Amino acid sequence: MSTETTTVTSEPRARVIAAALSRVRWVEVVGLGAPIALLAVLALRDLDAISFWRDEVASVVFAKASIGELVTVVGRDREKVGLVNMATYYLILHFWLVIGETEARIRLFSVLAGILALVPVYFVARRIAGWLAGALAAACFALLPFVTQYSQEARGYSLAMLVAGGLTWLVLIGIERRSLWPWLAYGIVATLGLYVHFFVALVIGAHGLWLLATRQVPGWRASLVALAPLVVGVIPIPLAIGEYGGGHRWIGGVTLDQVTRTFVGLLGSGWVALAALGLATMAVLAQRSDRRLWLLVGAAILPIAVTVILSMVKPLLVPRYLVVSLPAIAVLMGCGLVALRSHWRIVAVVALAVAMLVNLPRAYADIRQQDWRGAARWILRDAVSGDQLVMRGWGRRPMEYYLDRYATGGPRPHLTSAGDAAMNSDIDRVWLVVTGEYNGALPPLLPALDEAYDVVEHRPFAAKVTVVLLERVAVPAGG
């Protein structure tokens, strides 16, 4: 009896599953799944090979603060929880740290955000030009070196790409469905996105301008649910910026050469940048009557254009700040490839794939070149009681972080800054940590150390961190 019942119930279930599978468009599954698998492989490769650099250490340190401190916007303790610019990222990372504090586990959140950013890229391009455009756009996005690089970094940039792409997707859903939920979701995601990175505001601005220009502003209810959370989120930002308005002095002034290098760097190479411009132009020419395409043009160009203009007054032109443009650029590239005739499309896809694959090693170049993990391990391994550690440069926080992380209870040098009066000639051994590029050569020593100590050994830990071990010069007897 039970066997018959099982047979009767399993047959309809099998038919339901078979019917469901028959409705699946496997070309679309592959079109999205293949780029996701590609980016997953690229982003997970050697995820813990490099130690955290200075800003990544700051992310981890800030994320360990209390919830109350992390949700503070105005009056935020900069030394404890950092600037409000990445507040949403630090808050999410606070909970993410429960899985562990290795480089790979912490960076895994950025990997997931980068992979998820492929989803809106695919579906936006699919809405405009079909599944093939979606697949090609997602593949282009996955092969951009910046996407892999920032999907491997414990910072908020991959999350900013996800937010930027997701907001564009929500706009298209909102104008097509004429319901409230896409606009409510837009308002909430946009508000949180502002605190992932302020440059998300430029994408939101592009969306607003497009809605006004195409006269597709949603009804008052939809506008209200979208704008209400956004207005509440925007109000504190000028006050927060005013608290730290003197920052970013390290960014150089804007020049034509810098603008060109920024755009080329964003795409990975000059050839890929030219291809992106050409494909975007092709997409616009082929589908210029489709107003949705101009939404992508605005989301791609406006953040770059506004940043260049603002940089003439206050320098802000940093390539990684402009990653919010990459989802829209990838969509335009996919739509442009589909607009080509089939035989030219094959040639263009192959040529573009080769150009992008050649650039991929740049995603793994340690451009920050700071191996604080290796430096801390050497110091803790060879330190003896009474040693002093002198920091010369900007690396105190990462040095402290890794010393704390790898301390085993053995001797640990007393840490001091280069100008600290605590440094004196009564110390027998000094570890000097110098930041800057010296290409393996011995960096200049502090005058007090140069006169009173001999160099025992010095080691570079990537290009920008050098550790020098010094011992006090022995005074001859009777001398």
C-alpha positions as a printed NumPy array, in Angstrom:
array([[  0.   ,   0.   ,   0.   ],
       [  2.71 ,   2.44 ,   1.002],
       [  4.755,   1.489,  -2.054],
       [  1.853,   2.269,  -4.374],
       [  1.238,   5.588,  -2.652],
       [  4.879,   6.541,  -2.982],
       [  4.846,   5.629,  -6.676],
       [  1.683,   7.614,  -7.337],
       [  2.948,  10.752,  -5.563],
       [  6.465,  10.603,  -6.99 ],
       [  5.283,  10.451, -10.611],
       [  3.427,  13.831, -10.516],
       [  6.372,  15.355,  -8.681],
       [  8.749,  14.122, -11.345],
       [  6.484,  15.523, -14.037],
       [  6.381,  18.89 , -12.251],
       [ 10.18 ,  18.983, -12.047],
       [ 10.51 ,  17.945, -15.681],
       [  8.031,  20.615, -16.749],
       [  9.895,  23.241, -14.737],
       [ 13.217,  22.237, -16.269],
       [ 11.714,  22.352, -19.739],
       [ 10.802,  25.997, -19.196],
       [ 14.335,  26.944, -18.184],
       [ 16.253,  28.788, -20.859],
       [ 19.606,  27.096, -20.469],
       [ 21.36 ,  29.638, -22.665],
       [ 20.446,  32.267, -20.065],
       [ 21.572,  30.065, -17.188],
       [ 24.926,  29.626, -18.902],
       [ 24.985,  33.293, -19.927],
       [ 24.872,  34.38 , -16.286],
       [ 26.46 ,  31.326, -14.678],
       [ 29.632,  31.295, -16.776],
       [ 30.654,  34.908, -15.938],
       [ 29.831,  34.262, -12.263],
       [ 32.051,  31.167, -12.267],
       [ 34.784,  33.107, -14.091],
       [ 34.812,  35.965, -11.595],
       [ 34.634,  33.537,  -8.665],
       [ 37.764,  31.767,  -9.908],
       [ 39.58 ,  35.049, -10.52 ],
       [ 38.59 ,  36.658,  -7.214],
       [ 39.277,  33.601,  -5.037],
       [ 42.741,  33.064,  -6.505],
       [ 45.456,  33.636,  -3.865],
       [ 42.971,  35.505,  -1.691],
       [ 45.246,  35.408,   1.349],
       [ 48.577,  35.597,  -0.501],
       [ 49.097,  39.245,   0.415],
       [ 48.747,  40.735,   3.886],
       [ 46.267,  43.5  ,   4.519],
       [ 47.525,  46.891,   3.414],
       [ 47.045,  49.973,   5.554],
       [ 43.447,  50.781,   4.558],
       [ 42.338,  47.153,   4.864],
       [ 43.703,  47.039,   8.39 ],
       [ 41.714,  50.198,   9.103],
       [ 38.562,  48.438,   7.819],
       [ 39.042,  45.549,  10.252],
       [ 39.901,  47.807,  13.186],
       [ 36.892,  50.068,  12.541],
       [ 34.54 ,  47.1  ,  12.103],
       [ 35.386,  45.906,  15.633],
       [ 33.816,  49.013,  17.208],
       [ 30.431,  48.862,  18.925],
       [ 27.174,  49.061,  16.96 ],
       [ 26.4  ,  52.439,  18.508],
       [ 29.722,  53.867,  17.353],
       [ 29.354,  52.359,  13.869],
       [ 25.906,  53.867,  13.203],
       [ 26.974,  57.344,  14.327],
       [ 27.101,  59.759,  11.38 ],
       [ 27.769,  63.234,  12.786],
       [ 30.38 ,  63.424,  15.52 ],
       [ 31.906,  60.101,  14.5  ],
       [ 35.189,  59.147,  16.18 ],
       [ 37.503,  59.047,  13.171],
       [ 40.275,  57.146,  14.946],
       [ 37.906,  54.48 ,  16.236],
       [ 35.386,  53.952,  13.431],
       [ 36.774,  55.927,  10.501],
       [ 34.97 ,  58.342,   8.219],
       [ 31.266,  57.985,   7.54 ],
       [ 32.082,  57.463,   3.843],
       [ 32.225,  53.651,   4.261],
       [ 30.012,  53.369,   7.335],
       [ 27.652,  50.806,   5.773],
       [ 30.574,  48.592,   4.785],
       [ 32.116,  48.748,   8.263],
       [ 28.754,  47.901,   9.84 ],
       [ 28.285,  44.828,   7.629],
       [ 31.899,  43.788,   8.207],
       [ 31.277,  44.018,  11.969],
       [ 28.922,  41.032,  11.688],
       [ 30.969,  39.318,   8.98 ],
       [ 33.98 ,  39.047,  11.331],
       [ 32.182,  36.266,  13.18 ],
       [ 33.41 ,  33.811,  10.522],
       [ 37.056,  34.489,  11.397],
       [ 39.866,  36.999,  11.07 ],
       [ 42.144,  35.625,   8.4  ],
       [ 42.826,  37.639,   5.275],
       [ 40.883,  35.184,   3.107],
       [ 37.797,  35.057,   5.311],
       [ 37.54 ,  38.814,   5.731],
       [ 38.106,  39.462,   2.019],
       [ 35.502,  36.829,   1.132],
       [ 32.743,  39.365,   1.758],
       [ 34.192,  41.597,  -0.975],
       [ 34.397,  38.56 ,  -3.271],
       [ 30.695,  37.847,  -2.749],
       [ 29.753,  41.501,  -3.334],
       [ 31.774,  41.559,  -6.568],
       [ 30.149,  38.343,  -7.82 ],
       [ 26.662,  39.602,  -6.929],
       [ 27.39 ,  42.812,  -8.862],
       [ 27.362,  40.655, -12.007],
       [ 23.656,  39.932, -11.539],
       [ 22.312,  43.461, -12.2  ],
       [ 24.845,  43.907, -15.017],
       [ 23.435,  40.812, -16.73 ],
       [ 19.771,  41.644, -16.225],
       [ 20.061,  45.312, -17.188],
       [ 21.804,  44.407, -20.457],
       [ 19.299,  41.585, -21.024],
       [ 16.4  ,  44.004, -20.614],
       [ 17.847,  46.331, -23.232],
       [ 19.304,  43.974, -25.862],
       [ 18.56 ,  40.344, -24.951],
       [ 20.273,  37.483, -23.167],
       [ 23.39 ,  37.533, -25.367],
       [ 24.009,  41.178, -24.491],
       [ 23.57 ,  40.233, -20.835],
       [ 26.078,  37.398, -21.096],
       [ 28.648,  39.523, -22.928],
       [ 28.199,  42.451, -20.517],
       [ 28.63 ,  40.166, -17.505],
       [ 31.736,  38.604, -19.085],
       [ 33.233,  42.051, -19.778],
       [ 32.55 ,  43.065, -16.185],
       [ 34.162,  39.874, -14.841],
       [ 37.314,  40.436, -16.922],
       [ 37.936,  44.041, -15.86 ],
       [ 41.065,  44.034, -13.64 ],
       [ 39.546,  46.576, -11.242],
       [ 36.597,  44.266, -10.592],
       [ 38.861,  41.388,  -9.561],
       [ 41.224,  43.662,  -7.65 ],
       [ 38.536,  45.267,  -5.525],
       [ 36.691,  41.989,  -5.112],
       [ 39.853,  40.822,  -3.323],
       [ 40.196,  43.816,  -1.041],
       [ 38.711,  44.362,   2.4  ],
       [ 37.255,  47.723,   1.426],
       [ 33.817,  48.857,   0.284],
       [ 34.479,  49.22 ,  -3.446],
       [ 32.995,  45.923,  -4.658],
       [ 29.925,  46.647,  -2.529],
       [ 29.714,  50.093,  -4.176],
       [ 29.7  ,  48.398,  -7.606],
       [ 26.886,  46.111,  -6.466],
       [ 24.862,  49.081,  -5.208],
       [ 25.44 ,  51.126,  -8.387],
       [ 24.413,  48.284, -10.679],
       [ 21.501,  47.286,  -8.466],
       [ 20.074,  50.81 ,  -8.405],
       [ 20.106,  51.034, -12.21 ],
       [ 18.294,  47.697, -12.378],
       [ 15.662,  48.939,  -9.906],
       [ 15.035,  52.067, -12.001],
       [ 14.3  ,  49.933, -15.062],
       [ 12.03 ,  47.624, -13.064],
       [ 10.242,  50.633, -11.582],
       [  9.41 ,  52.311, -14.878],
       [  8.244,  49.027, -16.419],
       [  6.089,  47.668, -13.602],
       [  4.632,  50.91 , -12.268],
       [  4.454,  49.527,  -8.724],
       [  5.711,  50.878,  -5.422],
       [  8.088,  48.162,  -4.294],
       [ 10.941,  48.853,  -6.787],
       [ 10.977,  52.513,  -5.738],
       [ 10.844,  51.656,  -2.029],
       [ 13.746,  49.254,  -2.576],
       [ 15.546,  51.979,  -4.545],
       [ 15.181,  54.485,  -1.695],
       [ 16.489,  52.06 ,   0.932],
       [ 19.379,  50.717,  -1.161],
       [ 20.356,  54.215,  -2.316],
       [ 20.374,  55.529,   1.256],
       [ 22.581,  52.695,   2.486],
       [ 24.668,  52.984,  -0.673],
       [ 25.505,  56.609,   0.042],
       [ 27.308,  55.363,   3.143],
       [ 29.098,  52.618,   1.229],
       [ 30.774,  55.356,  -0.791],
       [ 29.726,  58.945,  -1.398],
       [ 30.344,  58.529,  -5.142],
       [ 27.193,  56.39 ,  -5.305],
       [ 25.436,  59.789,  -5.123],
       [ 26.684,  60.53 ,  -8.659],
       [ 24.949,  57.415,  -9.997],
       [ 21.768,  58.414,  -8.146],
       [ 22.077,  61.872,  -9.73 ],
       [ 22.377,  60.312, -13.195],
       [ 19.189,  58.339, -12.546],
       [ 17.331,  61.436, -11.423],
       [ 18.405,  63.463, -14.444],
       [ 17.36 ,  60.661, -16.79 ],
       [ 13.914,  60.348, -15.189],
       [ 13.397,  64.091, -15.542],
       [ 14.751,  64.286, -19.099],
       [ 12.628,  61.376, -20.339],
       [  9.571,  62.481, -18.352],
       [  9.289,  59.13 , -16.637],
       [  9.199,  60.393, -13.068],
       [  7.08 ,  57.916, -11.087],
       [  3.805,  58.943,  -9.439],
       [  3.754,  60.804,  -6.178],
       [  3.422,  57.66 ,  -4.039],
       [  6.356,  55.955,  -5.724],
       [  8.379,  59.175,  -5.573],
       [  7.586,  59.532,  -1.88 ],
       [  8.7  ,  56.01 ,  -0.911],
       [ 11.906,  56.475,  -2.934],
       [ 12.78 ,  59.983,  -1.774],
       [ 11.782,  59.792,   1.902],
       [ 14.594,  57.455,   3.062],
       [ 17.019,  59.119,   0.641],
       [ 16.361,  62.619,   2.001],
       [ 16.741,  61.371,   5.579],
       [ 20.054,  59.763,   4.63 ],
       [ 21.377,  62.796,   2.76 ],
       [ 20.706,  65.409,   5.462],
       [ 23.65 ,  64.503,   7.756],
       [ 26.193,  64.125,   4.931],
       [ 27.106,  67.852,   4.556],
       [ 27.661,  68.026,   8.306],
       [ 29.8  ,  64.896,   8.25 ],
       [ 31.839,  66.208,   5.293],
       [ 32.283,  69.529,   7.104],
       [ 33.922,  67.73 ,  10.03 ],
       [ 36.681,  66.333,   7.805],
       [ 36.687,  68.758,   4.901],
       [ 40.468,  69.09 ,   4.912],
       [ 41.122,  65.477,   3.89 ],
       [ 42.368,  64.088,   0.567],
       [ 45.438,  66.331,   0.461],
       [ 47.35 ,  63.358,  -0.969],
       [ 45.406,  63.565,  -4.258],
       [ 47.143,  65.574,  -6.963],
       [ 45.539,  68.33 ,  -9.008],
       [ 43.62 ,  67.453, -12.156],
       [ 45.34 ,  67.517, -15.548],
       [ 44.396,  66.17 , -18.977],
       [ 47.063,  63.488, -18.633],
       [ 45.677,  62.471, -15.235],
       [ 42.131,  62.262, -16.62 ],
       [ 43.332,  60.025, -19.458],
       [ 45.354,  57.809, -17.116],
       [ 42.405,  57.515, -14.739],
       [ 40.027,  56.366, -17.465],
       [ 42.579,  53.983, -18.952],
       [ 43.375,  52.616, -15.493],
       [ 39.692,  52.101, -14.775],
       [ 39.33 ,  49.875, -17.854],
       [ 42.709,  48.165, -17.526],
       [ 44.51 ,  49.388, -20.655],
       [ 44.343,  51.895, -23.471],
       [ 43.125,  49.252, -25.939],
       [ 40.264,  48.159, -23.701],
       [ 39.372,  51.789, -22.989],
       [ 39.201,  52.526, -26.726],
       [ 37.133,  49.381, -27.258],
       [ 34.74 ,  50.426, -24.488],
       [ 34.273,  53.864, -26.084],
       [ 33.759,  52.346, -29.51 ],
       [ 31.269,  49.735, -28.284],
       [ 29.327,  52.304, -26.245],
       [ 29.09 ,  54.488, -29.358],
       [ 27.953,  51.484, -31.405],
       [ 25.266,  50.67 , -28.833],
       [ 23.96 ,  54.25 , -28.852],
       [ 23.892,  54.44 , -32.664],
       [ 22.146,  51.085, -32.999],
       [ 19.547,  51.713, -30.273],
       [ 19.388,  55.489, -30.006],
       [ 15.591,  55.363, -30.006],
       [ 15.643,  53.252, -26.825],
       [ 15.622,  55.772, -23.994],
       [ 16.828,  53.147, -21.516],
       [ 20.241,  53.121, -23.152],
       [ 20.736,  56.758, -22.201],
       [ 20.232,  55.775, -18.556],
       [ 23.365,  53.651, -18.885],
       [ 25.25 ,  56.413, -20.672],
       [ 24.489,  58.782, -17.808],
       [ 25.416,  56.257, -15.109],
       [ 28.72 ,  55.588, -16.9  ],
       [ 29.744,  59.143, -17.792],
       [ 28.287,  61.408, -15.1  ],
       [ 30.405,  60.124, -12.159],
       [ 33.583,  60.577, -14.211],
       [ 32.612,  63.991, -15.639],
       [ 31.467,  65.434, -12.311],
       [ 34.582,  64.153, -10.546],
       [ 36.815,  65.822, -13.135],
       [ 34.939,  69.124, -12.733],
       [ 35.01 ,  68.984,  -8.917],
       [ 38.716,  68.112,  -8.993],
       [ 39.455,  71.507, -10.505],
       [ 38.429,  72.945,  -7.125],
       [ 39.12 ,  70.042,  -4.754],
       [ 41.17 ,  67.091,  -6.097],
       [ 39.095,  63.894,  -6.005],
       [ 40.172,  62.1  ,  -9.176],
       [ 41.145,  58.64 ,  -7.917],
       [ 40.425,  55.637, -10.186],
       [ 39.03 ,  53.416,  -7.428],
       [ 36.439,  56.06 ,  -6.511],
       [ 34.988,  55.699, -10.007],
       [ 34.284,  51.959,  -9.856],
       [ 30.605,  52.962,  -9.543],
       [ 30.713,  53.59 , -13.318],
       [ 31.929,  50.089, -14.201],
       [ 28.552,  48.255, -14.16 ],
       [ 27.079,  50.745, -16.652],
       [ 30.217,  50.659, -18.813],
       [ 30.058,  46.855, -18.94 ],
       [ 26.388,  46.97 , -19.992],
       [ 27.204,  49.398, -22.801],
       [ 30.03 ,  47.134, -23.957],
       [ 27.695,  44.13 , -24.059],
       [ 25.022,  46.044, -25.96 ],
       [ 27.639,  47.364, -28.379],
       [ 28.923,  43.86 , -29.148],
       [ 25.4  ,  42.622, -29.874],
       [ 24.843,  45.596, -32.208],
       [ 27.639,  44.37 , -34.494],
       [ 26.952,  42.065, -37.432],
       [ 27.419,  38.418, -36.481],
       [ 30.795,  37.861, -38.214],
       [ 32.209,  41.168, -36.902],
       [ 30.799,  40.362, -33.464],
       [ 32.807,  37.133, -33.325],
       [ 35.999,  38.972, -34.287],
       [ 35.307,  41.744, -31.754],
       [ 34.539,  39.307, -28.938],
       [ 37.728,  37.329, -29.555],
       [ 39.906,  40.462, -29.825],
       [ 38.357,  42.016, -26.73 ],
       [ 38.696,  38.784, -24.755],
       [ 42.398,  38.565, -25.64 ],
       [ 42.991,  42.221, -24.695],
       [ 41.201,  41.803, -21.367],
       [ 42.901,  38.509, -20.524],
       [ 46.298,  40.082, -21.174],
       [ 45.418,  42.767, -18.628],
       [ 44.239,  40.39 , -15.906],
       [ 47.651,  40.09 , -14.174],
       [ 47.226,  43.746, -13.191],
       [ 44.428,  42.66 , -10.886],
       [ 46.949,  40.733,  -8.8  ],
       [ 49.743,  43.297,  -8.827],
       [ 50.383,  44.354,  -5.254],
       [ 50.12 ,  48.042,  -6.041],
       [ 50.162,  48.927,  -2.364],
       [ 53.141,  46.664,  -1.687],
       [ 52.903,  46.486,   2.07 ],
       [ 53.677,  43.116,   3.661],
       [ 52.927,  43.972,   7.28 ],
       [ 52.236,  40.323,   8.073],
       [ 55.75 ,  39.256,   7.106],
       [ 57.333,  42.211,   8.892],
       [ 55.502,  41.492,  12.153],
       [ 56.345,  37.795,  12.02 ],
       [ 60.066,  38.474,  11.601],
       [ 60.141,  41.005,  14.415],
       [ 58.249,  38.754,  16.846],
       [ 60.348,  35.734,  15.917],
       [ 63.732,  37.377,  16.507],
       [ 62.866,  39.952,  19.195],
       [ 64.489,  39.738,  22.617],
       [ 63.489,  41.335,  25.886],
       [ 64.201,  45.077,  25.981],
       [ 64.028,  45.659,  22.205],
       [ 62.45 ,  48.857,  20.937],
       [ 60.415,  49.203,  17.738],
       [ 60.571,  52.599,  16.037],
       [ 58.044,  53.535,  13.334],
       [ 59.147,  55.993,  10.682],
       [ 56.244,  56.784,   8.389],
       [ 52.543,  55.971,   8.218],
       [ 52.416,  52.319,   9.23 ],
       [ 51.718,  52.378,  12.963],
       [ 48.166,  50.981,  12.788],
       [ 48.963,  47.968,  10.524],
       [ 52.129,  47.268,  12.49 ],
       [ 50.209,  47.236,  15.765],
       [ 47.449,  45.115,  14.23 ],
       [ 49.785,  42.364,  13.075],
       [ 51.897,  42.451,  16.232],
       [ 48.717,  41.947,  18.26 ],
       [ 47.512,  39.222,  15.908],
       [ 50.692,  37.146,  15.963],
       [ 51.865,  37.819,  19.516],
       [ 52.445,  34.513,  21.344],
       [ 53.462,  35.793,  24.752],
       [ 57.159,  35.998,  23.921],
       [ 59.295,  39.16 ,  23.844],
       [ 57.643,  42.047,  22.03 ],
       [ 59.453,  45.306,  21.274],
       [ 58.118,  48.493,  22.785],
       [ 56.55 ,  50.468,  19.942],
       [ 57.289,  54.167,  19.558],
       [ 57.217,  56.806,  16.826],
       [ 60.364,  58.198,  15.249],
       [ 60.101,  61.515,  17.078],
       [ 59.222,  60.036,  20.457],
       [ 61.499,  61.088,  23.297],
       [ 61.329,  57.532,  24.676],
       [ 63.901,  56.475,  22.087],
       [ 67.317,  56.706,  23.714],
       [ 70.762,  55.221,  23.491],
       [ 70.2  ,  52.968,  26.526],
       [ 68.338,  50.547,  24.294],
       [ 70.636,  47.789,  23.047],
       [ 68.575,  46.767,  20.025],
       [ 66.196,  48.765,  17.867],
       [ 63.858,  47.628,  15.117],
       [ 63.316,  50.491,  12.681],
       [ 60.301,  50.195,  10.359],
       [ 60.459,  52.595,   7.405],
       [ 57.698,  53.162,   4.853],
       [ 58.574,  54.229,   1.33 ],
       [ 60.051,  52.678,  -1.811],
       [ 63.761,  51.867,  -1.537],
       [ 63.937,  48.871,  -3.925],
       [ 65.612,  46.658,  -1.355],
       [ 68.279,  49.242,  -0.467],
       [ 68.944,  50.355,   3.088],
       [ 66.682,  53.355,   3.796],
       [ 68.076,  56.487,   5.47 ],
       [ 68.331,  56.034,   9.212],
       [ 67.38 ,  58.527,  11.881],
       [ 70.417,  60.643,  12.915],
       [ 70.304,  59.347,  16.496],
       [ 70.288,  55.751,  15.292],
       [ 72.914,  56.308,  12.607],
       [ 75.391,  57.633,  15.169],
       [ 74.788,  55.212,  18.026],
       [ 73.879,  51.947,  16.297],
       [ 75.207,  49.511,  13.715],
       [ 72.96 ,  47.89 ,  11.132],
       [ 72.737,  44.144,  11.762],
       [ 70.248,  43.292,   9.026],
       [ 67.595,  44.913,   6.868],
       [ 64.786,  43.303,   4.91 ],
       [ 62.201,  44.668,   2.484],
       [ 58.655,  43.458,   2.953],
       [ 57.244,  44.295,  -0.452],
       [ 58.368,  47.595,  -1.969],
       [ 56.992,  50.019,   0.605],
       [ 57.953,  48.472,   3.939],
       [ 61.521,  47.973,   5.137],
       [ 62.569,  46.657,   8.539],
       [ 66.06 ,  47.397,   9.847],
       [ 67.547,  45.674,  12.891],
       [ 70.166,  47.76 ,  14.695],
       [ 72.405,  47.124,  17.69 ],
       [ 74.059,  49.745,  19.881],
       [ 77.683,  50.406,  19.01 ],
       [ 79.957,  48.803,  21.582],
       [ 82.163,  51.321,  23.404],
       [ 85.769,  50.075,  23.719],
       [ 86.979,  49.512,  27.265],
       [ 88.627,  52.632,  28.652],
       [ 87.366,  54.631,  25.684]])
